[in-house]
Amino acid sequence: MLQKLYKFFEVSTPLGLFLAVLYRLIGFRPIHDKLDQYLSLLRLYIVYKIYIAYCFSIAFKDYGY
């Protein structure tokens, strides 16, 4: 059932992307490799934001901000 929904919506629509992420979190392999690209980009973006926040916290801790 979930696999049919996933094939119907694909990854191009936001609901399809949500179903694909949910499908991946449950533990099934994704049908498309595009989902793995999206998840790796999202992971890279989150790590980048955490790194920038860490660098700014070190840079501005002496100024009391």
Secondary structure, 3 states (H helix, E strand, C coil): CHHHHHHHHCCCCHHHHHHHHHHHHHCCCCCCHHHHHHHHHHHHHHHHHHHHHHHHHHHHHHHCC
